[in-house]
Each structure stands twice: as structure tokens, then as C-alpha cells.
Amino acid sequence: MIRYSKILGTGGYLPDEVRTNEHISETVDTSDSWIFERTGIKSRRIAAPHESAASMAETAARQTLEAANCDPNDIDLIIVATGTPEYVYPSTACLLQHRLGIKNAAAFDIQAACSGSIYALSIVDQFIKSGAAKKALVVGTEICSRIVDWTDRGTCILFGDGAGALLLGASDEAGVLSTHIHADGEFEDLLYCRNLQTATLETQEEAGFINMRGNEVFKVAVNTLGRIVDETLEANNMAQEEIDWLVPHQANIRIIMATAKKLKMSMDQVVVTLENQGNTSSASVLLAFNEAVRDGRIKRGQVVLLEAFGAGFTWGSALIKY
Ligand SMILES: CC(C)(COP(=O)(O)OP(=O)(O)OC[C@H]1O[C@@H](n2cnc3c(N)ncnc32)[C@H](O)[C@@H]1OP(=O)(O)O)[C@@H](O)C(=O)NCCC(=O)NCCS
């Protein structure tokens, strides 16, 4: 009997262009020191005009398949998390399926903003545990730079572009231990990006750009992430000390530090990538996980807590034995 979904490989992609805080300070009223002190960010990557959510997803996915030594046609499910798809439809997952030359797989996108990859991981885990899929690809891919208002200093300093991916397969060895996903639509006004295609005359001015009340988002994020940490530990009857690594969503170093403190974890056990990547929304947790696997920090058998929080609000966690 299949008991677990297990991570078989990871991958990531970051575009070449580096946009530093100094670059941003040339066009809006801000400074490197303000941005770094308040967020922990120094620079972010910006996709080139020829790149898309699907092209970045393809590079991350190919790297993942290579790491897992997996034939693309063994994949029976593809879930892509993105808030910046190239098309309303077809989904980015279908575009990725075609790019990878996969013929027989279900493919769909999910939209849960920055929590997207945790949502996708949770869905895949259910598919694999039920026997409905044997090998599944989870990708988070975002071109946030195209939905950022580069004249708004409250948001343009935060976001970046990139893609991260995981391949999961059925296993009787421990893998994903539990996932927890939640949402509360009450907070629509604090963080949103109105759809350009369906905007009306009244709403079209703000459509297509991220709108955020950062300070209020910050407070809800810290409280909510504290609660999901408790929920995850309780569900697994696990103590804080049993967690080897925290791989958090990369929105703000102060939010990450608050979650680490809650877990009584040293920052040496926390994977932080935002200094040079900013917030890559649904790609951020997967990019951070991939980085720490590839540089040898996260090792097989270790227990890793992934968590994210985003627009909706949505939030979630996954506890994994790697
Ligand atoms: C956006 C964020 C960095 C702003 O930091 P903050 O400490 O909350 O700052 P505030 O919004 O309270 O603004 C404080 C002051 O700094 C100013 N300010 C805002 N952005 C600035 C910038 N880039 N440079 C300089 N000053 C800035 C504000 O205008 C305000 O000025 P005032 O006091 O004269 O009115 C922070 O709120 C944050 O990271 N929030 C969470 C965002 C997030 O995680 N979003 C994604 C969730 S997935």
C-alpha cells in the first residue's frame, strides 16, 4: 500500500537580470538602507521580455526531472501555481506539459497567490496517497515584475521573478508527513491584483497591478504563520526540536524571524533566499527548498517545515521527511 508521497527531485530558475535597491532608488523615493532594514532584500531578478511563466517553469521542471532521473512520460499529474500566467487560458500547466513533451498527464493551474506551491503540494499529496497519481510535478512560477507598479515604493521594492519545482512520487518510505491549507477571503482589500481583462471603466486604473496595505498584511502574516506552526506540530505530535529546517515563504525577513522565534529555531536552521531574490510569490518556497537541497544543507532523512502566506488571504504548511 502506498503511504506517502516523497520528493524525488527539485529544480529552480532565476532570470539573469539583477535589479538592485540602488536601481529602484533612481526612480522612486526610497533607499537601499530603508529597503534592506525593513525587508532584508538587496536585489531581485527580473525576467527578460521573451520569458514567460511557462518558459521559466520549463527550465525549473527540466532541472527537476534530471535530478530525479525521471522520464517526462512517467509523470501523470502537473500542477502549476502562478498568479502571473501568460494566458487566462490555456493554463500554464498545459503549456508546460507541451513544452516537456508529455502526452498522458492531467495538467492544471491553481491560484492561491504566495501560498500556491503549498496548496499544489497538498493537492499532489492527496492524489498520490489515494493512488490517483504515481508521479507528479509541482511548479511555482511567477513574473511579478509585470504586475508591479514600478512607481509605487510600497510594493515595487518587494517582488521578484523566478520558478521552483518539485517532483513527487509514490513511496512506502516516509515523505510528506502532513499538509495544512487555509483561506480567509475577508482580507481581499489588504492585498490584491485586479484582473485587467475583466476590469470595468471604474476599476481599470488600478487593474493589473499589485495593491497592498503592507503594514496590515505584515501583522496578519506574523500571527497566522505562528498559528500554522502550532497546528502542524500538533497534527504530527512533534516537538519544535524535531524540526531540522524551516523553509519559509520569502516575503520579509522580519516575518521569517518571527516564525523562527516561535519555533525557537536559530536562523542557521532557516533557509533564507530573499536577500537576492525578493518575494517570488508562489515560486519562493520551492526556490528556497531547491537551493538548500542543492548546496547540501537539507539532507535525506531530515525533517523540513515549509510554510507560506499570501493574498486571499491564503496560508499553509507542509511537514516533510526529505
Ligand atoms: C511593505 C513593508 C516593507 C513596509 O514596511 P513598514 O515598516 O510596514 O512601513 P509602513 O508601511 O508602516 O510605512 C512606514 C513609512 O515608510 C514609508 N515607506 C513605504 N515604503 C517605503 C520605501 N520603499 N522607502 C521609503 N519609505 C517608504 C511610508 O510611506 C511610511 O511613511 P510615513 O510614516 O511618512 O507615512 C512591510 O509592511 C511589509 O513587508 N509588509 C508585508 C508585505 C508582504 O509580506 N506582502 C506579501 C505577502 S505574501
Ligand as a Chemical Component Dictionary entry (heavy atoms), coordinates in Angstrom:
data_LIG
# 
_chem_comp.id                   LIG 
_chem_comp.type                 NON-POLYMER 
_chem_comp.pdbx_formal_charge   0 
_chem_comp.three_letter_code    LIG 
# 
loop_
_chem_comp_atom.comp_id 
_chem_comp_atom.atom_id 
_chem_comp_atom.alt_atom_id 
_chem_comp_atom.type_symbol 
_chem_comp_atom.charge 
_chem_comp_atom.model_Cartn_x 
_chem_comp_atom.model_Cartn_y 
_chem_comp_atom.model_Cartn_z 
_chem_comp_atom.pdbx_ordinal 
LIG C1  C1  C 0 5.885  46.835 2.819  1  
LIG C2  C2  C 0 6.669  46.908 4.119  2  
LIG C3  C3  C 0 8.133  46.617 3.878  3  
LIG C4  C4  C 0 6.559  48.330 4.663  4  
LIG O1  O1  O 0 7.253  48.425 5.903  5  
LIG P1  P1  P 0 6.538  49.056 7.187  6  
LIG O2  O2  O 0 7.545  49.035 8.245  7  
LIG O3  O3  O 0 5.267  48.283 7.419  8  
LIG O4  O4  O 0 6.263  50.514 6.718  9  
LIG P2  P2  P 0 4.857  51.301 6.638  10 
LIG O5  O5  O 0 4.013  50.772 5.513  11 
LIG O6  O6  O 0 4.255  51.329 8.007  12 
LIG O7  O7  O 0 5.359  52.731 6.249  13 
LIG C5  C5  C 0 6.195  53.494 7.122  14 
LIG C6  C6  C 0 6.659  54.732 6.368  15 
LIG O8  O8  O 0 7.603  54.360 5.344  16 
LIG C7  C7  C 0 7.191  54.881 4.088  17 
LIG N1  N1  N 0 7.620  53.968 3.031  18 
LIG C8  C8  C 0 6.910  52.952 2.473  19 
LIG N2  N2  N 0 7.661  52.348 1.538  20 
LIG C9  C9  C 0 8.849  52.986 1.525  21 
LIG C10 C10 C 0 10.025 52.820 0.766  22 
LIG N3  N3  N 0 10.150 51.863 -0.167 23 
LIG N4  N4  N 0 11.073 53.644 1.014  24 
LIG C11 C11 C 0 10.995 54.608 1.941  25 
LIG N5  N5  N 0 9.895  54.830 2.682  26 
LIG C12 C12 C 0 8.841  54.028 2.471  27 
LIG C13 C13 C 0 5.712  55.026 4.199  28 
LIG O9  O9  O 0 5.226  55.964 3.270  29 
LIG C14 C14 C 0 5.547  55.472 5.644  30 
LIG O10 O10 O 0 5.828  56.838 5.694  31 
LIG P3  P3  P 0 5.022  57.812 6.717  32 
LIG O11 O11 O 0 5.343  57.289 8.081  33 
LIG O12 O12 O 0 5.608  59.144 6.425  34 
LIG O13 O13 O 0 3.592  57.672 6.348  35 
LIG C15 C15 C 0 6.114  45.923 5.177  36 
LIG O14 O14 O 0 4.880  46.386 5.647  37 
LIG C16 C16 C 0 5.932  44.539 4.671  38 
LIG O15 O15 O 0 6.876  43.882 4.268  39 
LIG N6  N6  N 0 4.681  44.027 4.731  40 
LIG C17 C17 C 0 4.377  42.679 4.377  41 
LIG C18 C18 C 0 4.272  42.591 2.923  42 
LIG C19 C19 C 0 4.149  41.218 2.443  43 
LIG O16 O16 O 0 4.697  40.332 3.029  44 
LIG N7  N7  N 0 3.404  41.077 1.369  45 
LIG C20 C20 C 0 3.292  39.897 0.675  46 
LIG C21 C21 C 0 2.595  38.884 1.456  47 
LIG S1  S1  S 0 2.734  37.449 0.545  48 
# 
loop_
_chem_comp_bond.comp_id 
_chem_comp_bond.atom_id_1 
_chem_comp_bond.atom_id_2 
_chem_comp_bond.value_order 
_chem_comp_bond.pdbx_ordinal 
LIG C1  C2  SING 1  
LIG C2  C3  SING 2  
LIG C2  C4  SING 3  
LIG C2  C15 SING 4  
LIG C4  O1  SING 5  
LIG O1  P1  SING 6  
LIG P1  O2  DOUB 7  
LIG P1  O3  SING 8  
LIG P1  O4  SING 9  
LIG O4  P2  SING 10 
LIG P2  O5  DOUB 11 
LIG P2  O6  SING 12 
LIG P2  O7  SING 13 
LIG O7  C5  SING 14 
LIG C5  C6  SING 15 
LIG C6  O8  SING 16 
LIG C6  C14 SING 17 
LIG O8  C7  SING 18 
LIG C7  N1  SING 19 
LIG C7  C13 SING 20 
LIG N1  C8  SING 21 
LIG N1  C12 SING 22 
LIG C8  N2  DOUB 23 
LIG N2  C9  SING 24 
LIG C9  C10 SING 25 
LIG C9  C12 DOUB 26 
LIG C10 N3  SING 27 
LIG C10 N4  DOUB 28 
LIG N4  C11 SING 29 
LIG C11 N5  DOUB 30 
LIG N5  C12 SING 31 
LIG C13 O9  SING 32 
LIG C13 C14 SING 33 
LIG C14 O10 SING 34 
LIG O10 P3  SING 35 
LIG P3  O11 DOUB 36 
LIG P3  O12 SING 37 
LIG P3  O13 SING 38 
LIG C15 O14 SING 39 
LIG C15 C16 SING 40 
LIG C16 O15 DOUB 41 
LIG C16 N6  SING 42 
LIG N6  C17 SING 43 
LIG C17 C18 SING 44 
LIG C18 C19 SING 45 
LIG C19 O16 DOUB 46 
LIG C19 N7  SING 47 
LIG N7  C20 SING 48 
LIG C20 C21 SING 49 
LIG C21 S1  SING 50 
# 
